[in-house]
Amino acid sequence: MFRTAGAEPALTSSSTLVAAVVQAGACLFDTPANLAAAERWIRDAAGQGARLVVLPEAYLGGYPKGLDFGVTVGSRTPEGRELFRRYFESAVEVSGPEVRRLAGVTRELGVHAVVGAVERAGATLYCVALYFGPRGYLGKHRKLMPTAAERMIWGSGDGSTMPVLHAGRAAFTAAICWENYMPLFRTALYGKGVDVWCAPTVDDRESWQATMRHIALEGRCFVLSANQYLLRSALPADVHPVQGDDPDTVLIGGGSTVVSPLGEVLAGPLRDAEGILTVELDLGDLARSRFDFDPVGHYARPDVFTLGVDETARGAHP
């Protein structure tokens, strides 16, 4: 297990949290296989002592890296519509068997988990983080702003799915991929008292590492970023990503990482393989880091700045 260099050795169980980030690729259009793999990863992480486990963005339902769904401005193709049908049918429903199965796993193991998924609600798909715990399914967060071409396959979430939950003494939440670049969203979550910031993603760029360290420093929180490591071989042979059809082509290159509230990298970034990063978090580091900076407290200047957040549920499928 990775531990913070110089961490105090004699800590009670209530002053630490063992957390794990899973780096793994999701087989496109094969939700049963991804569900079975998600269960294995959660069990493996729990076997390493983890009480909070984070899986990557769109792990259930899949992230269609390199596919265009036959879209150009003002036009869609029949082939693209058929591809979307397959993707739509691979998505999961919150009331469905996949969520019930993972809820049973976390109940059995007594752990919390954040699982990236593609949610089907009515005729719309959403990129979501599903929350699980010792009581089973706890809720979800829908991605507020799909990035670029994601907008042609996913709808936008609203302010009603921005919960902060607790794993023992630690409050945790999730921001999905480029939501992490939204300063007002970050501030709204900081205001809810986040201690552990989970970042399911598919952004494998080196610049992502700077973002994770910045959020840890800005929010004075631990950051757990879980990314996919996805090869072309995980896509069916009859779909053709723009990266090419060599089965060894890396579509998503990983980079999962864990960062302390003072911006120190505790584990990762993991590259070139699937795997689990397991870290024992010293929750005392939260107070130590907030001694000189609290983004929504003594450093916030509420006499100058205010933020309004609308958490009303919108649409027909909350």
N, C-alpha and C positions, 0 to 999 in steps of 0.2 A: 504494500500500500504506500502511496505517496503521502508524505507529511510535510508541513511547512518547516523549512529549515529554522532551527532555533526555537521551535515551539516548546512550551513548558510541558514536561513529561507527565506530571501528576494532575490529571484533569478528571473530574467526575463525569459520568456518562451524560448528565444533563447539560454539561458545558461543551460537548462536542456533538457533531453530526457527521456521520460517515455518508458521503455522497458519491454517486457514480454517474459518469456520462458514457453512453454507449455510442460507438461509431460503427455503423453498419449500413449497407445498401439495401434498398427495398426492390424486390422483383416487380416490375411493372405488370399490371393486370393479373396478379396472383395474390390476392388478399389472404386466402387461407394459408399460403406459405409464409407471408409476412407476419400474420398473426401468430403462427407457431414459433417463428423466429423471435418475435417480440417477447413471447412468454419465456423462451429459453434465455434471452438476454437478461430479463428481469430476474429470473431465478439465479443465473450466474452471478449477477451483481449482488443480489441478496446473500448468496453464498460467500461472497467476499466481505460481508459485513455491512453493505450499503443499506441505509434506511430511506434514502431518496435517490431515485434512478431517473435519468433523463434520456429519452430517445429522440432521434432527429426529426426534423420537419418532414411531414407527409410520409411517415414510415408506414402507416396503414393507408392504403390507397395509392401510394407511389408518387414520386416527383418525375414528371415526363421531360427530363432534361434533353434538350435538343430537338424536340418535336414542335411542329408549327400548326398542327390541326387544320391545315389547308386554309389558313386565314391570310388574306391580304386586305388592305383597306377597301371596304365596300363589297367584299366578296368572300364567300365560303364555298368549299368544294364538297361534293358528296362523300369523298374519301375522308375528308376531315370530320364530317359529321359522324361517320361510322367510327372513327377513332375516338371521338368524344363519347359515343355511346359505350364503348368498351371501358373508357375511363370512368364514366358515370356509374357503371355497374360495379366497378371495383371499389367505390367509395363505401363508407360505413355510416350507419345511422346510430345516433346516441342510444336509441332504444333497441338496437340490434344485438345479435349474438356475439359479435366481436367485443363490444364494450362490456357485455355481461361476463364474458370469459376473462378478460383482463381484470375486471373488478373482483372476480373470484380469486385470481392469482394474488392480488395485493392483499385481499382479506386473509388468505391462507398464510402469506409470508409476513404480514404485519408491516408492510413497507408502503411508502408513498412513491408514486411514479408520475412523470409527465411524459405523455406519448404524443408525438406528432401524428396527425391523421388528416385525411380528406373526408369531410363530413358531407353526407347527402341529406338535404332538408328540402322536401318538396322537389322542385325541379332545379334547384340551385346547389352548387357545390361550394363549400367553404374550407379553407385551410385552417386547421384548428390545433390547439394543444388540449388534450384530454387529461384531466386530473383524476388520479386514483389514490386510495389510501387504505388503511386498515378497516375502514368502513365501506370499502368498495368504490364505486364511481362517485366523484365529488363535484364535478362540474367541468366547464370548458372555457376556453378563450378562442374566439374567432379572430383571425388575422384582420386587422382594421383596413389595411391597404395592400392588396395584392400588387406585386412589383411588375411593372412593364407588361410583358406578354402573358403573365399569370392572370391578368384581368379578363382575358377572353375565356378562361375556364373556371375561375373562382369569383364568387361574390365578395362584397366587403362586409366585414363585421360592424357592430355598433358598440356603444359604450356600456351595454348591459352585461358583457362577458369579460369583465376585467377584475376577476376575483384575486384576492390574496389569501392563501391558506396557510395552515401551520403544520409543521412536522416537529413535534416536541416544542422546544423553545423558539425554533426558527420559523419566521414567516417567509413563504416563498410564492413566486408567481412566474409567469412566462411572457416573453416577447419573442415573436417568431420572425426570424431572418431580418429583413430590412425594416421591420417595426423598430428595431434597435436604433435606427437612425432618426426616429421621430422624437425630438426633444420634449414636446409637450406630453406625449404619451409616457415617456420616461418619468417626467416630473409628477404626473398623476399617480403612477405606481409608487414612486418614492414616497409620496404623501400618504400612502397606505401602509407604510412601515416595512418595506421589503428588506429582508436580511439575505435571502438567497435568490439570485436572479437567474432564471433558467432561459437559455437561448437556443431552442431547436432551430436548425438552419440547414441550408445547402450552399452557403457562401463559403467557398474554399480558398478565397484569395488571401494573400498575406496581409492585406490591409484589414481584413476581418479581425485579426489578432489585436491590432491597435484599438479597434472599436470595443472589443471585450475588455481590454485593460482600462480604456477610458470610462466605460460604464461602471466598472468596479470602483474606480477612484471617485467618480462623480457621485455615485449612489452610496458609496461606502458600504458595499455589499459584496458577498461572494458571487462570482459569476460562473455558471456551469453551461458551457456551450457544447452541444451535441450535433455533429454533422454526419452526413452520409458519406460512405466510401463506396462508390457505385461504378461498376464496369459495364461496358457495352453488352457483355454477355448476359447481363441481368434483364435485358430487354428482349422481347420476342423477335424472332428472325424477320418477321414480316413488317416491322416498323423500322424506319431509317432515320436516325438522328443526324443532325447536320455535322456532327463530329466524325461520321464515317461508321463503317460496319466491321472494323477489326474488333473481334471480341475482347481483346486486351486493352482497348482504348478506355482510359479513365474519364468518365463523365463527371463525377463529383469526387474531388480529391481529399476529402476529410479535413482535418485541422481542428478536431475537437480539443477543448482546453478547459482548464479550471484556473480561476484567478482569485486572489485574495482581495479584501477590501482596501488594501493599499496598493493594488495594481501589480502584485507579484505573481508570476506564473507558478502555480503549484503543481501542475501536471500538463503535459502536452507542449505544443500541439502535436497530436498524433497524425502521422502521415503514412500513406502507402499501404494501409492494411485496415481491416476491421479490428475492433478490440474494445476494451473497457478501461477507463481511467477511474481509479477509486482513490478518494482522498478523505482523510479525516480532517474536518473543518473545526478549528478552534473558535467557538462562538465568542470567546473573549476578545477576539480580534475586531469584532464589530464596534465595541465601545472604545477600544484603543484607536481605531481609525477615525471615529466620530469626534474625538477629543478636539480636533481643530477644524472640522468641516462637517456640516449637516445641511444638505441641499434644500431641505424643507423645514429647517429649524433655525438655529442661530446664524446661519449664513444666507438665509432666504430673502431678507428685506421685504416682508409682506406689506410694508408701508409704501413700497414702490411698485411691486409686482403682484398681480393676482392671476389665478388660473381658474376658469370655469370648465367643469366637465359634465356633459350630459350623459347619464347612464340609463336613459330610457331605452327600452327594447323597441326596435323598429321592425316592420315587415311582418309577414304572415307566419314565419317559421322561427320563433325565438329559440 
